[in-house]
Amino acid sequence: LREFLEWDDQWGDKVADLEAIRDDTGMLPRALQNRPVLDSIWAYPLKVWRDLASDRQYISGGMGAIPGTIPFSVIVLYAQISGMSRLDTWDLWQDISIIDSIWLSIASKKRKAQAT
């Protein structure tokens, strides 16, 4: 999961361009060659995490805005609207928390690297 999120952070918004290069030239760009495969068990939690990421709060800091976690209340509301059971809501919260924790560590490393 970490490997996928790291790749996605670097290349995710460029996938369409990379695929166009592949289609136009017939050559597979290195970034696509090295694209990790996401285990299917993470597909739904990742979709929800992306849907809810805009609800993340940011804190002002010395190195610019520092992202906080996606609020638990937002995940619960999403689950309620989706008609999820309490157990499924708990599982979704745990999965999103794992994804968010990894993403936050990637974002932190990126901020520190940009600051130096």
Secondary structure, 3 states (H helix, E strand, C coil): CHHHHHHHHHHHHHHHHHHHHHHHHCCCCHHHHCCCCCCHHHHHHHHHHHHHHHHCCEEEECCEEEECCCCHHHHHHHHHHCCCCHHHHHHHHHHHHHHHHHHHHHHHHHHHHHHC
